[in-house]
Amino acid sequence: MSGQLLKQFASGNRTIQVILSDVVKERGYDRAIDAISAAAKEAIAERIKNAFIGSTMLSDNVKTAATTLRIVSMDHLSDMDEAEHATVEILDSNGTKIKTAHVAKNPCSAEGEFSCITCC
């Protein structure tokens, strides 16, 4: 699965990439990445970055192993998670998925995090 690099940021001694997948998860169709506005892509990439950095729900092992945060679904609702969220696959340096996470569109005040991550 390929995609478009939206953002890179430092985490510890590594560079983390935020990529928007060009295939929509569980749908099997191609995403027209260029049809999504630059502002929308920047906003979701920044939210994913901030959620990753500030998350208390991701273990230190996951954060240390992660090199890529691949957005496989833009903001949506689902039966599994009623909060509007983006679905993100967290990949290691080999491109192996180590975790799937939902990053809520709105902050989760109960958790006190900038943006809520739930893992599935």
Beta strands, then each sheet from edge to edge (+ up, - down):
strand 1: 3-11
strand 2: 14-21
strand 3: 68-76
strand 4: 85-91
strand 5: 97-104
strand 6: 117-119
sheet 1: 1+ 2- 3- 4+ 5- 6+
end
